Amino acid sequence: MRTQRIYLETTLFNYYYEYNREAHADTVKLFEEIKAKKYEAFTSVYTVDELQEAPTERAEKMINLIIEYNITVLDSSEEANMLATTYQNQGIIPLGSIIDAQHIAVASVNDMDMIISLNFKHIVRKKTVIMTGRVNTDFGYRPIEIHSPMEVVDRENA
């Protein structure tokens, strides 16, 4: 069985350093599982751009996670941009939230098995999973699973 390919959305890098947030421990555990090669991890230029908007010291720490955990950064593409626009035109992701649509699209175009996110407003939602799955199928991509770290980390060995 091949290692699952996961896409890490921006919120995970933030929660890694949000020590008092409920999802912090599971987020750190997910990164440990990545280091242990349970998952092959990816993110994108969209994530890097968002991380660089943080205050300098915080941005550097979050970007260093990409290096420390050997996370591959995926480029944007016309294909992904078209898919993101379709998500918005279909009413799946609001027009003002193009980056959220781009995260899902770049993960879909690059054949990720799942997206891991803590963005419960637009990404980690049943509606988003169902509707992006339909659009992806229409465009010849696999539906993509979308989960929070709390749903995927191994609690047996915690």
Residue pairs with C-beta under 8 A, 6 or more apart in sequence:
3 37
3 38
3 39
3 40
4 38
4 39
4 40
4 113
4 114
5 39
5 40
5 42
5 111
5 112
5 113
6 34
6 39
6 40
6 41
6 42
6 112
6 113
6 114
6 115
6 116
6 152
7 41
7 42
7 43
7 44
7 74
7 103
7 106
7 107
7 110
7 112
7 114
7 115
7 116
8 41
8 42
8 43
8 47
8 71
8 116
8 117
9 43
9 47
9 103
9 115
9 116
9 117
9 118
9 119
9 123
10 46
10 47
10 50
10 51
10 99
10 103
10 119
11 117
11 118
11 119
12 27
12 30
12 31
12 116
12 117
12 118
12 149
13 43
13 47
13 51
13 62
13 65
13 66
14 54
14 62
14 118
15 21
15 23
15 24
15 27
15 118
15 149
16 24
16 27
16 28
16 31
16 62
16 65
17 58
17 61
17 62
18 24
23 118
23 148
23 149
23 150
26 148
26 149
26 150
26 153
27 118
27 149
29 149
29 153
29 154
29 158
30 39
30 116
30 149
30 152
30 153
31 65
31 69
33 39
33 153
33 154
34 41
34 69
34 70
34 71
35 69
38 154
40 72
41 69
41 70
41 71
41 72
42 71
42 72
42 73
42 74
42 107
42 110
42 112
43 66
43 71
43 72
43 73
43 74
44 73
44 74
44 75
44 76
44 102
44 103
44 106
44 107
45 73
45 74
45 75
45 76
46 76
46 99
46 102
46 103
46 106
47 73
47 103
48 63
48 66
48 73
50 99
51 59
51 62
51 63
52 59
52 63
53 59
54 62
65 71
66 73
74 106
74 110
76 102
76 106
77 106
77 109
79 109
80 102
80 105
80 106
80 108
80 109
80 110
81 102
81 105
83 104
83 105
83 108
83 109
83 135
83 136
83 139
83 141
84 93
84 98
84 101
84 102
84 104
84 105
84 106
85 101
86 135
86 139
87 93
87 101
87 104
87 105
87 131
87 132
87 135
88 94
88 95
88 97
88 98
88 101
90 131
90 135
92 101
92 127
92 128
92 131
92 132
92 135
93 100
93 101
93 104
93 122
93 128
94 122
97 122
100 119
100 122
100 123
103 115
103 117
103 123
104 115
104 123
104 128
104 132
104 144
104 146
107 115
107 144
108 132
108 136
108 141
108 142
108 144
109 141
111 141
111 142
112 144
113 144
113 145
114 144
114 145
114 146
114 147
114 152
115 123
115 144
115 145
115 146
115 147
116 147
116 148
116 149
116 152
117 123
117 124
117 146
117 147
117 148
118 124
118 148
118 149
120 148
122 128
123 146
124 146
124 147
124 148
125 146
128 146
129 143
129 144
129 145
129 146
132 143
132 144
132 146
133 143
133 144
134 143
136 142
136 143
136 144
137 143
